[in-house]
Amino acid sequence: MATSVNLCSLIEEFGSEAKCRAYLEALRWAGNVRCPRCGSDKISQIVKRNQYDCDACRYQFSVTAGTIFNDSHLPLWKWFLAVYLLCESRKGMSANQIKRTLGISYKTAWYLCHRIRAAMREINSEPMSGIVEIDETCIGGRELHQGVKIGKSNKVPVIGIKQGGGELRFFRAEEVNSGILAKYIKKNIREDVDVVITDECSLYPSAIIKAGISGRRHYTVNHSAGQYVDGDLTTNGIESAFSLPKRGIVGSWHKVSAKHLPAYLNEMTFRFNNRENPYLFRDTMMKLIEAPVLEYKTLTAA
């Protein structure tokens, strides 16, 4: 498959179930089919059923066995198209739009999008080094009735961490205090980081020290005094990054529950961190093959 994927090439290369299966087999096994149950490579092919038979344990399986595609009644080419659309839509794409584009029910579209987002989630990321920016924001607002804000604010705090010229990470937090900030800083930033840049929020100095980072590595940009940039030191990068989920909510999703907000944040950071990756579609498909199965009852549980 070509490095760069566009909608036309996607339809041309994956316009049938057979082509989709062949691509999944190439990604999963690279020509060396192995039994997902016992790992044996002594395999016989059952051509008429698009399956394989393990000569060692007699387990019959297909390329989707044990993957996120296994129990789906959706054609593979619709899965491929949905993955492409979520990879290429800078502000995200709503389940309603996926529903209309693929000609499926809203429930199927919603579940499909969340399974793709779950596969996009980055795990075991290395702590950041170099120049790192940290900031926090709130997403959400008050409920409206006839255009008037009523009730308590339902804003959800989000912590953002961005490495200069590198990776972006978002975290939904229950609240923001020095202890919670210290937890995220300790997990995501190396103690020998060159510099941690924040705004003048009073929580950061103690949080950074609690995380084991020397206070001498902390630089504050004093926004209240009109300071926004000092050479290479600024929080403009992380502040600009916060516009990604906010524009996604306003322009695409319109409403996101606090429960599922982390999934949407994962989607945004995955797409941002892979913005220059020419193999984004392929790498996302690999994640779908390797990701644990997300059941509908788990997704909708209280």
C-alpha positions in Angstrom: 0.0 0.0 0.0 1.2 3.5 -0.8 2.7 5.6 2.0 0.2 8.4 1.6 -3.5 7.5 1.9 -6.4 9.5 0.6 -10.0 8.7 0.2 -9.7 7.7 -3.4 -6.8 5.4 -2.9 -8.5 3.9 0.2 -11.6 3.0 -1.8 -9.5 1.7 -4.7 -7.3 -0.5 -2.5 -9.9 -1.7 0.1 -13.2 -1.8 -1.9 -13.9 -5.4 -1.0 -13.9 -7.7 2.0 -11.2 -9.9 0.3 -8.8 -6.9 -0.1 -9.4 -5.8 3.5 -8.7 -9.3 4.9 -5.6 -9.6 2.8 -4.3 -6.3 4.3 -5.1 -7.4 7.8 -3.3 -10.6 7.3 -0.2 -8.8 6.0 -0.2 -6.5 9.0 -0.9 -9.2 11.6 1.2 -12.1 10.3 3.4 -10.7 7.5 3.1 -14.0 5.6 3.7 -16.2 8.6 0.3 -17.2 9.9 0.3 -18.3 13.5 -2.4 -19.8 15.6 -3.7 -17.1 18.1 -4.4 -19.9 20.6 -1.2 -21.9 20.8 1.2 -19.9 18.6 1.9 -22.8 16.2 2.8 -22.0 12.6 1.6 -25.4 11.3 -1.5 -24.0 9.6 -3.9 -25.2 6.9 -6.1 -22.8 5.0 -9.9 -23.2 4.7 -10.3 -21.1 1.6 -14.1 -21.2 1.3 -14.6 -19.9 4.8 -11.7 -17.3 4.9 -10.4 -19.3 7.8 -7.3 -21.3 9.0 -7.0 -24.6 10.8 -4.3 -25.1 13.3 -2.7 -28.6 12.8 -1.4 -28.5 16.4 -4.5 -27.7 18.5 -7.2 -27.9 15.8 -8.4 -24.4 16.5 -10.1 -22.8 13.5 -9.7 -19.0 13.2 -9.7 -16.1 10.8 -7.6 -13.0 10.6 -10.1 -11.1 12.9 -10.0 -13.8 15.6 -9.1 -12.2 19.0 -9.2 -8.7 17.6 -11.5 -5.8 17.9 -13.1 -6.8 14.5 -14.0 -10.3 15.6 -17.6 -9.9 16.9 -18.5 -7.0 14.6 -21.2 -7.5 12.0 -20.0 -4.4 10.2 -18.2 -5.0 6.8 -14.4 -4.6 7.1 -14.4 -1.9 4.4 -16.7 0.2 6.5 -14.3 -0.2 9.4 -11.4 0.9 7.2 -13.3 3.9 6.1 -14.2 4.9 9.6 -10.6 4.6 10.7 -9.5 6.8 7.8 -12.1 9.5 8.6 -11.1 9.6 12.3 -7.4 9.8 11.4 -7.9 12.6 8.9 -10.5 14.8 10.6 -8.5 17.4 12.4 -11.5 18.4 14.6 -12.8 14.9 15.0 -15.9 13.5 13.5 -19.2 12.9 15.3 -21.0 9.6 15.4 -23.9 11.2 13.6 -21.6 12.1 10.7 -20.2 8.6 10.6 -23.8 7.3 10.7 -24.7 9.3 7.6 -21.4 8.6 5.8 -21.5 4.8 6.3 -25.2 4.3 6.2 -25.4 2.6 9.6 -27.4 3.2 12.8 -26.4 5.8 15.3 -25.7 3.1 18.0 -23.4 1.2 15.6 -21.6 4.4 14.7 -21.2 5.6 18.3 -19.8 2.2 19.3 -17.6 2.0 16.3 -16.0 5.4 17.0 -15.4 4.6 20.7 -13.7 1.3 19.8 -11.3 3.1 17.4 -10.6 5.8 20.0 -9.9 3.1 22.6 -7.3 1.6 20.2 -5.7 5.0 19.7 -4.9 5.3 23.4 -1.2 5.6 24.0 0.2 3.4 26.8 3.6 3.2 28.5 4.7 6.5 27.1 8.2 7.6 28.2 8.5 10.6 30.5 9.3 13.8 28.7 12.5 15.7 28.8 14.0 19.0 27.3 11.6 21.9 27.4 8.1 21.0 28.8 5.0 23.2 29.1 2.2 22.5 31.5 -1.2 24.2 31.8 -4.7 23.4 32.8 -8.1 24.4 31.5 -11.8 23.6 32.0 -14.0 22.0 29.4 -17.8 22.3 29.6 -20.1 25.0 31.0 -23.5 25.6 32.6 -26.7 24.0 31.3 -28.8 26.3 29.2 -32.6 26.8 29.3 -34.0 29.2 26.6 -30.5 30.7 26.2 -30.0 31.4 29.9 -27.4 29.6 31.9 -28.9 27.7 34.8 -27.7 25.3 37.5 -24.2 24.6 38.6 -21.3 24.7 36.3 -20.4 21.2 34.9 -16.9 22.2 33.8 -14.3 19.4 33.9 -10.7 20.2 34.5 -8.1 19.0 31.9 -4.4 19.0 32.5 -2.2 19.4 29.4 1.6 18.6 29.1 3.5 19.3 25.9 7.1 18.7 25.1 8.8 21.4 23.0 8.6 20.3 19.4 7.3 16.9 20.5 4.5 15.0 22.2 1.2 16.3 23.6 -0.7 14.7 26.5 -4.1 15.5 28.0 -5.6 14.2 31.2 -9.0 14.6 32.6 -8.7 15.4 36.3 -11.4 15.3 39.1 -10.0 18.6 40.4 -6.8 20.6 40.2 -4.6 21.0 43.3 -0.8 20.7 43.9 -1.1 17.0 44.8 -2.9 16.0 41.6 -0.6 18.2 39.5 2.4 16.5 41.2 1.1 13.1 40.3 0.8 13.9 36.6 4.1 15.7 36.5 6.0 12.9 38.2 4.5 10.3 35.8 5.1 12.3 32.6 8.2 14.4 33.1 11.8 13.3 33.9 13.4 14.7 37.0 16.4 15.9 34.9 14.1 17.9 32.5 15.8 21.0 31.2 13.0 23.3 32.2 9.3 23.1 33.1 7.3 26.2 32.0 4.0 27.1 33.6 1.9 30.2 34.0 1.9 32.1 37.4 -0.6 29.7 39.0 0.4 29.3 42.7 -0.1 25.5 42.6 2.9 24.8 40.3 5.9 25.6 42.5 5.0 23.1 45.2 3.6 20.5 42.7 6.9 20.5 40.8 8.9 20.0 43.9 6.6 17.3 45.2 7.2 15.5 41.8 10.9 15.4 42.6 12.0 18.1 40.1 14.2 20.9 41.4 12.5 24.3 41.7 15.5 25.7 39.7 14.2 23.9 36.6 10.9 25.7 36.9 10.2 28.8 34.8 7.1 30.9 35.2 5.5 33.0 32.5 3.7 35.8 34.2 0.6 36.4 32.1 -0.9 38.8 34.7 2.0 41.1 34.1 1.6 40.9 30.3 4.5 38.4 29.8 3.8 35.6 27.3 7.2 34.8 25.7 10.8 34.9 27.0 13.0 33.7 24.1 12.2 30.0 23.7 10.3 29.9 27.0 6.5 30.2 26.7 3.3 28.3 27.4 1.8 29.2 24.0 2.2 25.7 22.7 0.1 24.0 25.3 -2.4 26.8 25.4 -2.9 26.5 21.6 -3.2 22.7 22.0 -6.2 23.2 24.2 -8.1 24.6 21.2 -8.1 21.1 19.7 -10.7 19.5 22.0 -12.6 22.7 22.4 -13.0 23.2 18.7 -13.9 19.5 18.4 -16.7 19.9 20.9 -18.0 23.1 19.3 -17.6 22.1 15.7 -18.0 18.3 15.6 -19.2 16.5 18.7 -21.3 19.4 20.2 -21.7 17.6 23.5 -19.2 15.3 25.3 -20.0 13.7 28.7 -17.4 13.9 31.5 -17.3 10.1 31.5 -16.2 9.7 27.9 -14.1 12.9 27.7 -10.8 11.0 28.2 -11.6 9.0 25.1 -12.0 12.1 23.0 -8.8 13.6 24.5 -7.0 10.4 23.6 -8.2 10.8 20.0 -7.0 14.4 19.8 -3.6 13.7 21.3 -3.0 10.6 19.1 -3.9 12.6 15.9 -1.7 15.6 17.0 1.3 13.4 17.9 1.1 11.6 14.6 0.4 14.7 12.5 3.5 14.2 10.4 3.4 10.4 10.4 3.0 9.2 6.7 2.0 5.7 8.0 -0.8 7.0 10.3 -3.5 4.8 8.7 -1.4 1.7 8.8 -0.2 2.3 12.4 -3.8 2.9 13.5 -4.9 -0.4 11.9 -2.1 -2.1 13.8 -3.4 -0.7 17.0 -6.9 -2.0 16.2 -5.5 -5.5 15.6 -3.5 -5.4 18.9 -6.1 -3.6 21.1 -8.1 -5.5 23.7 -11.8 -5.9 22.8 -14.0 -3.1 24.2 -17.5 -4.6 24.9 -20.6 -2.4 24.6 -21.7 -3.2 28.1 -18.3 -2.0 29.4 -18.5 1.2 27.4 -22.0 2.0 28.7 -21.6 0.9 32.3 -22.2 3.5 35.0 
